[in-house]
Amino acid sequence: MRNEVMEVIRQSNEWKTFLREQPAWYRKLSRHPEELEQFQIAALHYYQKTIPQRVEKFANGLQMAQMMMHMCSPSMNKDDFRKNLPFLSKSALSCGK
């Protein structure tokens, strides 16, 4: 593989790890070093670091926090929880009371 390509890959531990886990990219970059950008994009997808994936991860965390806040709010009746979320145990419904 070309030294320029290896220097770019050495800048990121994730790229090095991705190259070790996906040896097809080593062969591909050896033959076609101009595909370095596709390699970087593939690594972002592999590690789920694209913008849409990060937004989705943030939204899931926010949704979980909202659900927890809603569960512990005093305005909601425990029976309403049992109807809406039957998989929760009684200890989860108490919210530390």
Long-range contacts (C-beta under 8 A, 24 or more apart in sequence): 1-26, 1-29, 1-30, 1-33, 2-33, 4-33, 5-29, 5-33, 5-36, 8-36, 9-39, 14-43, 14-47, 15-39, 15-40, 15-43, 18-42, 18-43, 18-46, 18-47, 21-46, 22-46, 71-95, 72-96
